[in-house]
Amino acid sequence: MLEKINSPQDLKKLKIEQKKQLAEEIRKYILEIVSENGGHLASNLGVVELTIALHSIFDLPKDKIVWDVGHQTYVHKIITGRREALKTLRKLNGIAGFPKTKESNTDCFNTGHSSNSISAALGMARARDMKKEKHAVLAVIGDGALTGGMALEALNDAGCSQTKMTVILNDNEMSISKNIGGINMLLSKLRTKKSYNKSSDAIKKVILKIPGMGNTIVKIVRRVKRSIKQLFIPKMFFEDIGFRYLGPVDGHDIAELERMLELSKQLDGPALIHVLTKKGKGYSIAERNPDKFHATGPFTIQTGNSKKEKKKDYSKVFGEKLVQLAKNNNRIVAITASMKDGTGLTKFAEEFPERFFDIGIAEQHAIGVAAGMAKEGIIPVVPIYSSFYQRAYDQVIHDVAMQNLPVVMCVDRAGVVGADGETHQGTLDMSFFRLVPNLTIMAPKNFKELEEMLAFAVNLNKPVVIRYPRGGEEEYKIEKQEKLELGKAEILKEGNDVSIIAIGKTVTRAMKIAEKIEKENANISVEVINSRFLKPIDKEKIKKSIEKTKRVITIEDGTIINGLATAVQEIMREENLHGIEIKNYAYPDKYIEHGSVEQLEKIYRLDEEAIMEDYFRKSFSNVS
């Protein structure tokens, strides 16, 4: 059946039983591809029937569907002519793991972070009305994403707007971790509802025909119906703010989904369809472990075990060190935005449940809460992925830094992360954090230095940013480890001909380059400086080194703008260092596409061989 589907038009020709067969074939196909390529598995297995129903009822690209987060669009891509292309999922120059307007006109909006779909869909619906067009606009959002402030802001606006649009609430009781909070409590009450909403339009028409009493009876029935709803479903939140609530509906029943979607098309104003799905549906291992299979690397289908050996990584080192520090300091607390496992806080949550706070997918709120706790003498540690810290930028500035509050902001997945692409690359954090007064910004060269920086940060009594990459440290070991002092770099290797200044994971690369170049040419002497701090940066050590060598290169895993390269250039200007040859290695001022980290580093000339060839072998070709 799957091979017959090359477009949504092919899907529309199928009968319900054929669509059920198609759903199972799609699940098997996705499972095979993700087990080889890695990707977001559980969420895609959960929306197979929902996606089939959406494409059966609506006509893309005329109708618009905005997928919140967008990691659950593999089924959508299969149906919209990208079945074979899905085999290249998340590979360099292959199909993306998220909606991309440049891939297909059926992807109407690029997404990768949560909670923005209702806003975007409402904007599209308003634009449609201004242009006097008639197509449908839908937002598909998960219950986890509904905890995000932006989603609630959009619901508030859409509910009172009377704009015709439909929100599909995909309720699987999960985001990445198990959902928590008041919104989850509300949805739990809605899930217990025994019967589905039925359209009362036909009954209304009959009653209205009763001479002299029709309108009065309809008004009475409405009041009674609403009172009954309030009894059985306390706080009918969605209807109270202006949405027509439909559901809950079984998200794996294609016929019932189609019926409800058809009904939503007949309604004026905003509607919300509450769809109940099971994350990991059809693959029992993922059903039992939906958090593990939210995003996964390649794995063996029969066992669910990873094909790659699990090694110690920065997130785990961070989590273990935080537990150790918390045992000796009861003022330390940990805050997560629904990323307990991903940020290494699982052990902390088990050891100190009263000092662990999962606030849901709400990064702004996470930093706001942290600021409030810090103001009262608590030491909050808040690990968030680099690309998600962007969402809390105002709170970092206004709530934390402006008041100089001691919040420890740990930036996980800093630098390029690879296959998730533009929306998840962490190349901007050094640049935007460096603009903020009062922040101390650090990046460790290895696991040991991360542990020291975390211990240093919780005792500094200032707002601190510690950034570290995804994955583990390199096997190459740097033995030298000077005591950590505020704003002080460390000279790992002395030299006279060129200074390499690096930060974070690129320090190891700088040391390897220096050793290889000196082996190739015994007349070259390379000095390597581990900046450690981006802010405050060690002007004294850097100035002294540059004055000695007259040549300097910087290496960093962030954007070329306003990171280490800019900081070193500012030192040169401020200290009137003239006649210096400088070369900066960083990612360009653009959004970085998906591919493996190694491939992307080669493309942007940031790998060891590229730097050696591009700089040393050219600049020192005549040295002998």
PAFI-636774 format. One line per 3 residues: for each residue x, y, z of C-alpha. Coordinates in nm, 4 decimals, m for minus. Each point is the difference from the previous one (the first is absolute). Layout:
<atoms>
X:Y:Z ~ ...
</atoms>
This chain:
<atoms>
0.0000:0.0000:0.0000 ~ 0.2816:0.2413:0.0918 ~ 0.1569:m0.0147:m0.3470
m0.3263:0.1248:m0.1514 ~ 0.0084:0.3258:0.2014 ~ 0.1938:0.2686:m0.1836
m0.2208:0.2939:0.0965 ~ m0.2975:0.0833:0.2246 ~ m0.2264:m0.0524:m0.3019
0.0944:m0.3690:m0.0048 ~ m0.0898:m0.0229:0.3683 ~ m0.3458:0.1502:m0.0519
m0.0959:m0.2888:m0.2307 ~ 0.0439:m0.2608:0.2733 ~ m0.2738:m0.1545:0.2128
0.0276:m0.0092:0.3796 ~ 0.1254:m0.3593:0.0108 ~ 0.2674:0.0844:m0.2563
0.1037:0.3023:0.2083 ~ 0.0351:m0.2245:0.3044 ~ 0.2300:m0.2265:m0.1988
0.1931:0.3027:m0.1204 ~ 0.0446:0.1182:0.3587 ~ 0.1691:m0.3254:0.0982
0.2249:0.0082:m0.3071 ~ 0.1017:0.3593:0.0761 ~ 0.0889:m0.0965:0.3575
0.2196:m0.2827:m0.1222 ~ 0.1663:0.2265:m0.2577 ~ 0.0762:0.2738:0.2533
0.1326:m0.2564:0.2484 ~ 0.2388:m0.1405:m0.2604 ~ 0.1325:0.3426:m0.0999
0.0416:0.1432:0.3506 ~ 0.1703:m0.3177:0.1209 ~ 0.2638:0.0649:m0.2672
0.0213:0.3805:m0.0043 ~ m0.1124:0.0999:0.3466 ~ m0.2715:0.2595:0.0513
m0.3233:0.0684:0.1849 ~ m0.1784:m0.3329:0.0170 ~ m0.2662:m0.0117:0.2728
m0.1738:0.3246:m0.0995 ~ m0.0259:m0.1053:m0.3660 ~ m0.1379:m0.3445:0.0803
m0.2653:0.1724:0.2090 ~ m0.1393:0.2268:m0.2738 ~ m0.0335:m0.2432:m0.2922
m0.3814:m0.0202:m0.0023 ~ m0.0360:0.3690:0.0828 ~ 0.2189:0.0995:m0.2946
m0.1851:m0.2348:m0.2357 ~ m0.3321:0.1504:0.1120 ~ 0.1265:0.3569:m0.0429
0.1138:m0.0659:m0.3570 ~ m0.3262:m0.1827:m0.0738 ~ m0.2162:0.2963:0.1004
0.2117:0.3022:m0.0887 ~ 0.1672:0.1016:m0.3268 ~ 0.3644:0.1020:0.0327
0.1627:0.2277:m0.1024 ~ m0.3184:0.2089:m0.0354 ~ m0.0933:m0.0799:0.3605
0.2732:0.0718:0.2536 ~ 0.1200:m0.2224:0.2841 ~ 0.2569:0.1387:0.2455
0.1697:m0.2797:0.1933 ~ 0.1158:0.1055:0.3457 ~ 0.3647:m0.0989:0.0582
m0.0234:m0.1897:m0.3288 ~ 0.1905:m0.3117:0.1041 ~ m0.3198:m0.2036:m0.0571
m0.0263:0.0698:m0.3758 ~ 0.1584:m0.3150:m0.1433 ~ m0.3471:m0.1377:m0.0857
m0.0943:0.3317:m0.1593 ~ 0.3176:m0.0097:m0.2097 ~ m0.0715:m0.3549:m0.1163
m0.3522:0.0904:m0.1118 ~ 0.1112:0.3193:m0.1756 ~ 0.2337:m0.1624:m0.2513
0.3147:m0.0452:0.2092 ~ m0.0277:m0.3712:0.0728 ~ 0.3282:m0.0970:m0.1668
0.1752:0.3174:0.1149 ~ m0.0726:m0.0981:0.3605 ~ 0.2765:m0.2594:m0.0342
0.2432:0.2942:0.0087 ~ m0.1560:0.1320:0.3229 ~ 0.2317:0.2366:0.1948
0.2965:m0.0785:m0.2231 ~ 0.2106:0.2695:m0.1640 ~ m0.1884:0.1320:m0.3070
m0.2848:m0.2390:0.0868 ~ m0.3496:0.0610:0.1285 ~ m0.0347:0.1965:0.3239
m0.1513:m0.1365:0.3183 ~ m0.2272:0.3036:0.0254 ~ m0.2337:0.1898:m0.2369
0.1901:0.2030:m0.2603 ~ m0.1785:0.2284:m0.2422 ~ 0.2864:m0.0418:m0.2463
m0.0658:m0.3775:m0.0084 ~ m0.3682:0.0109:m0.0890 ~ m0.2829:0.2493:m0.0419
m0.2024:m0.2223:0.2349 ~ 0.2347:0.1097:0.2809 ~ m0.1535:0.3415:0.0564
0.2142:0.1121:0.2948 ~ 0.3444:m0.0995:0.1331 ~ m0.0091:m0.1271:0.3579
0.2437:m0.1614:0.2402 ~ m0.0753:0.1483:0.3418 ~ m0.3249:m0.0381:0.1915
m0.3090:0.2103:0.0671 ~ m0.0012:0.2347:m0.3035 ~ m0.2434:m0.1825:m0.2303
m0.3229:0.1641:0.1189 ~ 0.1511:0.3469:m0.0399 ~ 0.1218:m0.0754:m0.3519
m0.3294:m0.1624:m0.0995 ~ m0.2022:0.2914:0.1372 ~ 0.2179:0.2381:m0.1986
m0.0579:m0.2029:m0.3164 ~ m0.3758:m0.0124:0.0640 ~ m0.0157:0.3759:0.0465
0.1995:0.0511:m0.3200 ~ m0.2421:m0.2342:m0.1806 ~ m0.2970:0.2049:0.1178
0.1628:0.3265:m0.1042 ~ 0.0546:m0.1443:m0.3472 ~ m0.3599:m0.1312:m0.0163
0.1159:m0.3599:m0.0423 ~ m0.1841:m0.3098:0.1241 ~ 0.2517:m0.2722:0.0855
0.0356:m0.1720:0.3370 ~ 0.2820:0.0711:0.2451 ~ 0.0962:m0.2473:0.2725
0.2577:m0.0261:0.2762 ~ 0.1046:m0.3420:0.1322 ~ 0.1405:0.0409:0.3502
0.0917:m0.2506:0.2697 ~ m0.1194:0.0166:0.3592 ~ 0.3590:0.0547:0.1140
0.0404:0.3019:m0.2283 ~ m0.3238:0.1423:0.1366 ~ 0.1853:0.0810:0.3242
0.2134:0.2509:m0.1898 ~ m0.0970:0.3604:0.0642 ~ m0.0169:0.0849:m0.3683
m0.2661:m0.2660:m0.0585 ~ m0.2141:0.1389:0.2823 ~ 0.0431:0.3544:m0.1316
m0.1165:m0.1191:m0.3414 ~ m0.3003:m0.1855:0.1441 ~ m0.0964:0.3156:0.1838
0.0142:0.2073:m0.3198 ~ m0.1588:m0.2589:m0.2293 ~ m0.2853:m0.0759:0.2385
m0.1329:0.3551:m0.0029 ~ 0.0785:0.0623:m0.3669 ~ m0.2899:m0.1937:m0.1557
0.2513:m0.0937:m0.2736 ~ m0.0777:m0.3311:m0.1697 ~ 0.2851:m0.2409:0.0754
0.0450:m0.3408:0.1598 ~ 0.2430:m0.1055:0.2682 ~ 0.0718:m0.3739:0.0159
0.1102:m0.0815:0.3541 ~ 0.2045:m0.3201:m0.0313 ~ m0.0199:m0.1285:0.3559
0.2370:m0.2878:0.0751 ~ 0.0673:0.1043:0.3608 ~ 0.3665:0.0513:m0.0911
0.2348:0.2688:m0.1240 ~ 0.3488:m0.1473:0.0235 ~ m0.0399:m0.0882:0.3644
m0.3336:m0.0735:0.1674 ~ m0.2153:0.3119:0.0025 ~ m0.0632:0.1907:0.3208
m0.1819:0.3135:0.1107 ~ m0.3447:0.1535:m0.0010 ~ m0.0623:m0.0368:m0.3736
0.0715:m0.3711:0.0297 ~ m0.2461:m0.0195:0.2920 ~ m0.2645:0.1715:m0.2138
0.0561:m0.2403:m0.2886 ~ m0.0143:m0.2955:0.2378 ~ m0.3534:0.1060:0.0926
m0.0935:0.0342:m0.3649 ~ 0.1404:m0.3469:m0.0772 ~ m0.2431:m0.1543:0.2486
m0.2995:0.1189:m0.1991 ~ m0.2036:m0.3102:m0.0984 ~ m0.1671:0.1151:m0.3199
0.1061:0.2081:m0.2955 ~ m0.1556:0.3384:m0.0794 ~ m0.2773:m0.0302:m0.2561
m0.1111:0.2752:m0.2313 ~ m0.3285:0.1546:0.1129 ~ m0.0622:0.1957:m0.3192
m0.2776:m0.2321:m0.1260 ~ m0.1848:0.0061:0.3344 ~ 0.0314:0.3778:0.0159
m0.1632:0.0352:m0.3415 ~ m0.2999:m0.2065:0.1114 ~ m0.0455:0.1928:0.3251
0.0259:0.3380:m0.1693 ~ m0.3002:m0.0907:m0.2134 ~ m0.2273:m0.0132:0.3089
m0.2235:0.3100:m0.0307 ~ 0.0745:0.2727:0.2546 ~ 0.2124:m0.2181:0.2265
0.2877:m0.1316:m0.2129 ~ 0.2607:0.2621:0.0936 ~ m0.0899:m0.0145:0.3689
0.0291:m0.3801:0.0122 ~ 0.3392:0.0085:m0.1791 ~ 0.1313:0.2529:0.2554
m0.1241:m0.2122:0.2905 ~ 0.1525:m0.3169:m0.1493 ~ 0.3321:0.1788:m0.0470
0.0056:0.1112:0.3640 ~ m0.0929:m0.3475:0.1244 ~ 0.2576:m0.1647:m0.2279
0.2693:0.2361:0.1245 ~ m0.0918:m0.0640:0.3625 ~ 0.0231:m0.3764:m0.0564
0.3408:0.0452:m0.1657 ~ 0.1197:0.2028:0.2974 ~ m0.1076:m0.2825:0.2299
0.1721:m0.2780:m0.1923 ~ 0.2922:0.1958:m0.1422 ~ 0.1046:0.2668:0.2508
0.1407:0.3221:m0.1447 ~ m0.0876:m0.0453:m0.3649 ~ 0.3040:0.2045:m0.0795
m0.0082:m0.0109:m0.3791 ~ m0.3670:0.0833:m0.0363 ~ 0.0239:0.2679:0.2671
0.2634:0.1863:m0.2031 ~ m0.1929:m0.0254:m0.3278 ~ 0.0828:m0.3322:m0.1675
m0.2526:m0.2597:m0.1073 ~ 0.1351:m0.3104:0.1750 ~ m0.0387:m0.3322:m0.1837
0.1046:m0.3273:0.1547 ~ 0.1737:m0.1747:0.1452 ~ 0.0321:m0.2264:m0.3024
0.2005:m0.3207:m0.0426 ~ 0.3057:0.1086:m0.1954 ~ 0.0443:m0.3464:m0.1485
m0.3542:m0.0281:m0.1405 ~ 0.0237:0.1383:m0.3537 ~ m0.3754:0.0037:m0.0630
m0.0766:0.1879:0.3204 ~ 0.2851:0.2439:m0.0651 ~ m0.1322:0.0714:m0.3485
m0.3491:0.0572:0.1383 ~ 0.1274:0.2486:0.2561 ~ 0.2187:0.1812:m0.2529
m0.2950:0.0315:m0.2378 ~ m0.2058:0.1431:0.2834 ~ 0.2667:0.2597:0.0757
m0.0175:0.1201:m0.3604 ~ m0.3678:0.0869:0.0467 ~ 0.0594:0.2168:0.3061
0.0513:0.3745:m0.0031 ~ 0.2652:0.1413:0.2275 ~ 0.2796:m0.1852:0.1793
m0.0361:m0.3705:0.0777 ~ 0.2176:m0.2371:0.2009 ~ m0.0039:m0.3755:m0.0578
0.1368:m0.1993:0.2926 ~ 0.1667:m0.3122:m0.1431 ~ 0.1281:m0.2786:0.2256
0.3009:m0.1874:m0.1403 ~ 0.2596:m0.2414:0.1298 ~ 0.3631:0.0959:m0.0417
0.1947:m0.2839:m0.1613 ~ m0.3225:m0.1656:m0.1229 ~ 0.0591:m0.3330:m0.1742
0.3560:m0.0574:0.1254 ~ m0.0362:m0.1524:0.3451 ~ 0.3516:0.0925:0.1136
m0.0641:0.3673:m0.0790 ~ m0.3467:m0.0154:0.1586 ~ 0.1618:m0.1124:0.3251
0.2869:0.2501:m0.0268 ~ m0.1355:0.3034:m0.1893 ~ 0.2536:0.2381:0.1562
0.2926:m0.2180:m0.1115 ~ m0.1371:m0.0146:m0.3549 ~ m0.0987:0.3658:m0.0210
0.3265:0.0671:m0.1829 ~ 0.2314:m0.2901:m0.0613 ~ 0.3126:m0.0960:m0.1836
0.0140:m0.3154:m0.2142 ~ m0.1286:m0.3059:0.1882 ~ m0.0804:m0.3696:m0.0428
m0.3747:m0.0431:m0.0606 ~ m0.0274:m0.3371:0.1728 ~ 0.1451:0.1216:0.3313
m0.0179:0.3783:m0.0143 ~ 0.3676:0.0123:0.0975 ~ 0.2218:0.2698:m0.1459
0.2379:m0.1032:m0.2768 ~ 0.2610:0.2349:0.1428 ~ 0.1702:m0.0496:0.3319
m0.1317:0.2477:0.2570 ~ 0.2923:0.2042:0.1300 ~ 0.0250:0.2506:0.2805
m0.1056:0.3437:m0.1181 ~ 0.0033:0.3591:0.1248 ~ m0.3625:m0.0143:0.1148
0.0701:m0.3037:0.2184 ~ 0.3172:0.1550:0.1447 ~ m0.1933:0.3182:0.0783
m0.2788:m0.1963:0.1726 ~ 0.2363:m0.2096:0.2105 ~ 0.2015:0.3006:0.1120
m0.3154:0.1935:0.0883 ~ m0.1174:m0.2852:0.2239 ~ 0.3374:0.0001:0.1724
m0.0115:0.3762:0.0572 ~ m0.3631:m0.0115:0.1187 ~ 0.0879:m0.2533:0.2703
0.2233:0.2619:0.1602 ~ m0.2176:0.3048:m0.0670 ~ m0.3727:m0.0169:0.0682
m0.0596:0.3343:m0.1745 ~ 0.0679:m0.1547:m0.3429 ~ m0.3121:m0.0827:m0.2027
m0.0454:m0.1214:m0.3579 ~ m0.2615:0.1292:m0.2447 ~ m0.0870:m0.1648:m0.3322
m0.2357:0.0918:m0.2829 ~ m0.1269:m0.3559:m0.0550 ~ 0.3513:m0.1273:m0.0838
0.0997:m0.1920:0.3129 ~ 0.1597:m0.2945:m0.1777 ~ 0.1504:0.1931:m0.2910
0.1789:0.2463:0.2284 ~ 0.1310:m0.2609:0.2428 ~ m0.2273:0.0776:0.2965
m0.1556:m0.3451:0.0498 ~ 0.2253:m0.0887:0.2934 ~ m0.0440:0.3432:0.1585
m0.3803:m0.0395:m0.0167 ~ 0.0253:m0.3381:0.1744 ~ 0.2392:0.1199:0.2718
m0.1590:0.3388:0.0694 ~ m0.3658:m0.0091:m0.1097 ~ m0.0841:0.2989:0.2207
0.2736:0.2052:m0.1710 ~ m0.0820:m0.1019:m0.3572 ~ m0.2518:0.1984:m0.2058
m0.1328:m0.1045:m0.3418 ~ m0.2018:0.2976:m0.1207 ~ m0.1006:m0.1392:m0.3415
0.0921:0.1368:m0.3413 ~ 0.0315:0.3587:0.1203 ~ 0.3560:0.1312:m0.0177
m0.1010:0.3584:0.0775 ~ m0.1766:m0.1148:0.3139 ~ 0.2996:m0.2161:0.0958
0.2318:0.3017:0.0097 ~ m0.2647:0.2173:0.1679 ~ m0.0485:m0.2581:0.2759
0.3769:m0.0341:0.0358 ~ 0.0333:0.3769:0.0394 ~ m0.2636:0.0036:0.2735
0.1713:m0.2826:0.1872 ~ 0.3421:0.1630:m0.0349 ~ m0.1371:0.3261:0.1400
m0.0950:m0.1920:0.3145 ~ 0.3404:m0.1609:0.0507 ~ m0.0398:m0.3272:m0.1927
0.2558:m0.1085:m0.2649 ~ m0.1974:m0.1113:m0.3092 ~ 0.1778:m0.2020:m0.2689
m0.1895:0.0024:m0.3302 ~ 0.1250:m0.2270:m0.2827 ~ m0.1722:0.0743:m0.3326
0.1087:m0.0818:m0.3541 ~ 0.1758:0.2868:m0.1755 ~ m0.2619:0.0406:m0.2725
m0.2757:0.0094:0.2642 ~ 0.1749:0.2622:0.2143 ~ m0.0848:0.2456:m0.2768
m0.3592:m0.0183:0.1224 ~ 0.0942:0.1339:0.3439 ~ 0.2245:0.2850:m0.1110
m0.2130:0.2790:0.1452 ~ m0.0149:m0.1747:0.3369 ~ 0.3787:m0.0455:0.0017
0.0394:0.3739:m0.0601 ~ m0.2856:0.1470:0.2041 ~ m0.0568:m0.2459:0.2836
0.3485:m0.1405:0.0621 ~ 0.2850:0.2156:m0.1317 ~ m0.1499:0.3417:0.0651
m0.0363:m0.0936:0.3679 ~ 0.3335:m0.1845:0.0007 ~ m0.1634:m0.3105:0.1461
0.2031:m0.3206:0.0502 ~ m0.1748:m0.2288:m0.2481 ~ 0.2202:m0.2681:m0.1585
m0.1134:m0.0373:m0.3630 ~ 0.1439:m0.3146:m0.1553 ~ m0.0155:0.0030:m0.3792
m0.0138:m0.3613:m0.1192 ~ 0.0387:m0.0978:m0.3695 ~ 0.2081:0.3134:m0.0665
0.1564:0.0220:m0.3453 ~ m0.1068:m0.2039:m0.2998 ~ m0.2023:m0.3069:0.1003
m0.0421:m0.1549:m0.3440 ~ m0.2971:m0.1789:m0.1468 ~ m0.2839:0.2093:0.1486
0.1094:0.2959:m0.2110 ~ m0.0587:0.3745:0.0128 ~ m0.2527:0.0111:0.2827
0.2205:m0.1982:0.2385 ~ 0.3562:0.1117:m0.0777 ~ 0.1455:0.1806:0.3023
0.2235:0.2483:m0.1781 ~ m0.1524:0.3267:0.1244 ~ 0.0188:m0.0176:0.3802
0.3467:0.1513:0.0503 ~ m0.0970:0.2850:m0.2267 ~ m0.3263:0.0956:0.1671
0.1111:m0.0665:0.3582 ~ 0.3151:0.2079:m0.0462 ~ m0.2171:0.3077:m0.0550
m0.1527:m0.0261:0.3481 ~ 0.1626:0.2009:0.2835 ~ 0.0874:m0.1803:0.3267
0.0207:m0.3463:m0.1587 ~ 0.3034:m0.2220:0.0520 ~ 0.0370:m0.2352:m0.2994
0.2123:m0.3166:0.0139 ~ 0.0588:m0.3047:m0.2185 ~ 0.1948:m0.3102:0.1113
0.2617:m0.1747:m0.2104 ~ m0.0850:m0.3432:0.1482 ~ m0.2016:m0.1826:0.2656
0.2344:0.0890:0.2840 ~ m0.0178:0.3680:m0.0784 ~ m0.3819:m0.0133:m0.0174
m0.0032:m0.1414:0.3537 ~ 0.2287:0.2780:0.1204 ~ m0.2055:0.2674:m0.1744
m0.3240:m0.1260:0.1537 ~ 0.1533:m0.0007:0.3496 ~ 0.1409:0.3479:m0.0678
m0.3348:0.1313:m0.1284 ~ m0.2166:m0.1060:0.2949 ~ 0.2337:0.1895:0.2327
0.0545:0.3117:m0.2118 ~ m0.3177:0.1813:0.1105 ~ m0.0450:0.1469:m0.3492
m0.2020:m0.0965:m0.3098 ~ 0.2026:m0.2580:m0.1920 ~ m0.0254:m0.1695:m0.3390
0.1837:m0.3314:m0.0537 ~ m0.0215:m0.1338:m0.3546 ~ 0.0960:m0.3532:m0.1029
m0.0548:m0.2160:m0.3084 ~ m0.2101:m0.3025:m0.0748 ~ 0.1704:m0.3353:0.0465
0.3299:m0.0900:0.1599 ~ 0.3498:0.1360:0.0254 ~ 0.2685:m0.1035:m0.2470
0.2309:m0.2878:0.0841 ~ 0.2951:0.2398:m0.0221 ~ 0.0831:0.0956:0.3588
0.1245:0.3405:0.1124 ~ 0.1819:m0.0618:0.3251 ~ 0.0594:0.3610:0.0994
m0.2749:0.1471:0.2147 ~ 0.0691:0.3335:0.1666 ~ m0.2144:0.1157:0.2903
m0.3112:0.1793:m0.1212 ~ m0.0017:0.3737:0.0722 ~ m0.2608:0.2523:m0.1129
0.0878:0.1403:m0.3419 ~ 0.3306:m0.1854:m0.0261 ~ 0.1048:m0.2064:m0.3019
0.2555:m0.2781:0.0150 ~ 0.3045:m0.0408:m0.2216 ~ 0.0048:m0.3683:m0.0893
0.3064:0.0203:m0.2197 ~ 0.2586:0.2757:m0.0457 ~ 0.1321:0.1045:m0.3403
0.1501:0.2909:m0.1903 ~ m0.1325:m0.0003:m0.3581 ~ m0.3799:m0.0078:0.0209
m0.2660:0.0164:0.2712 ~ m0.3030:m0.2271:m0.0191 ~ m0.2809:0.1209:0.2247
m0.2869:m0.2444:0.0380 ~ m0.2970:m0.0561:0.2259 ~ m0.2086:m0.3005:0.1032
0.0301:m0.3187:m0.2016 ~ 0.2230:0.1690:m0.2613 ~ 0.2863:0.0238:0.2536
0.0797:m0.3677:m0.0557 ~ 0.0043:0.0640:m0.3745 ~ 0.2412:0.2901:0.0508
0.2397:m0.2223:0.1958 ~ m0.0088:m0.2761:m0.2618 ~ 0.0608:0.2501:m0.2800
0.2959:0.1514:0.1861 ~ 0.1600:m0.3403:0.0553 ~ m0.0511:m0.1139:m0.3602
0.1372:0.3219:m0.1504 ~ 0.3079:m0.0062:0.2209 ~ 0.0633:m0.3600:m0.1040
m0.0253:0.1004:m0.3662 ~ 0.2293:0.3006:0.0459 ~ 0.2390:0.0096:0.2938
0.0626:0.3727:m0.0574 ~ m0.3590:0.0953:0.0905 ~ m0.0867:0.0634:0.3643
m0.3716:0.0269:0.0861 ~ m0.1522:0.1486:0.3144 ~ m0.3442:m0.1326:0.1047
m0.2300:0.1953:0.2308 ~ m0.3154:m0.1451:0.1510 ~ m0.2135:0.3124:0.0391
m0.2309:m0.1720:0.2511 ~ m0.1927:0.3252:0.0427 ~ m0.1642:0.1877:m0.2824
m0.1099:0.2624:0.2490 ~ 0.1951:0.1383:0.1779 ~ 0.2730:m0.0937:m0.2443
0.3649:m0.0099:0.1069 ~ 0.1302:0.3101:m0.1787 ~ 0.3392:m0.0125:0.1689
0.0988:m0.3541:m0.1050 ~ m0.1414:0.0379:m0.3506 ~ 0.1701:0.3374:m0.0570
0.3355:m0.1307:0.1235 ~ m0.0198:m0.3072:m0.2255 ~ m0.0985:0.1977:m0.3113
0.2740:0.2576:0.0581 ~ 0.2525:m0.2857:0.0160 ~ m0.1072:m0.2032:m0.3045
m0.1484:0.2735:m0.2254 ~ m0.2287:m0.2680:m0.1429 ~ m0.3280:m0.1218:0.1494
m0.2816:m0.2332:m0.0974 ~ m0.3221:m0.0545:0.1932 ~ m0.2085:m0.3183:m0.0077
m0.3529:m0.0335:0.1370 ~ m0.3132:m0.2064:m0.0608 ~ m0.2330:0.2991:m0.0234
m0.0814:0.2722:m0.2480 ~ 0.2732:0.2321:m0.1276 ~ m0.1939:0.3011:0.1302
0.0507:0.1168:0.3599 ~ 0.1660:m0.3119:0.1346 ~ 0.3655:m0.0737:0.0740
0.1203:0.1434:m0.3324 ~ m0.1688:0.3331:0.0672 ~ 0.1249:0.0081:0.3598
0.3627:m0.0493:m0.1094 ~ m0.0335:0.2634:m0.2732 ~ m0.1349:0.2443:0.2599
0.3049:m0.0639:0.2209 ~ 0.2273:0.0741:m0.2952 ~ m0.1771:0.3294:m0.0679
m0.0154:0.1070:0.3643 ~ 0.3678:m0.0839:0.0570 ~ 0.1127:0.1556:m0.3309
0.1585:m0.3218:m0.1214 ~ 0.1030:0.0724:m0.3585 ~ 0.1677:m0.2095:m0.2673
m0.1632:m0.3198:0.1268 ~ m0.1038:m0.2762:m0.2388 ~ m0.3349:m0.1407:0.1169
m0.2205:m0.2803:m0.1304 ~ m0.3315:m0.1009:0.1550 ~ m0.1609:m0.3449:m0.0257
m0.3693:m0.0171:0.0881 ~ m0.3338:m0.0695:m0.1649 ~ m0.1153:0.2670:m0.2465
m0.2855:0.2433:0.0503 ~ m0.2669:m0.2420:m0.1205 ~ m0.2229:m0.2818:0.1240
0.1851:m0.3293:m0.0180 ~ m0.1719:m0.2860:m0.1861 ~ m0.0326:m0.3603:0.1179
0.2718:m0.2616:m0.0348 ~ 0.2417:m0.1714:0.2364 ~ 0.2193:0.2245:0.2167
0.3100:m0.1325:m0.1755 ~ m0.1439:0.0741:m0.3451 ~ m0.1032:0.3511:0.0962
0.3402:0.0772:0.1504 ~ 0.1636:m0.1057:m0.3243 ~ m0.2395:0.2085:m0.2097
0.0698:0.3126:0.2076 ~ 0.3762:m0.0661:0.0210 ~ 0.0073:m0.0461:0.3779
0.1537:m0.3474:0.0170 ~ 0.3673:m0.0562:0.0819 ~ 0.1124:m0.0742:m0.3536
m0.1763:0.3035:m0.1469 ~ 0.1534:0.2414:0.2518 ~ 0.3462:m0.1496:m0.0465
m0.0281:0.0209:m0.3775 ~ m0.1744:0.3356:m0.0156 ~ 0.2218:0.1846:0.2447
0.3195:m0.1705:0.1103 ~ 0.1126:m0.1626:m0.3221 ~ m0.0638:0.3236:m0.1911
0.1227:0.2546:0.2537 ~ 0.3100:m0.1962:0.0979 ~ 0.0878:m0.1566:m0.3353
0.3279:0.1922:m0.0152 ~ 0.1045:m0.0657:0.3580 ~ 0.2876:m0.2456:0.0113
</atoms>
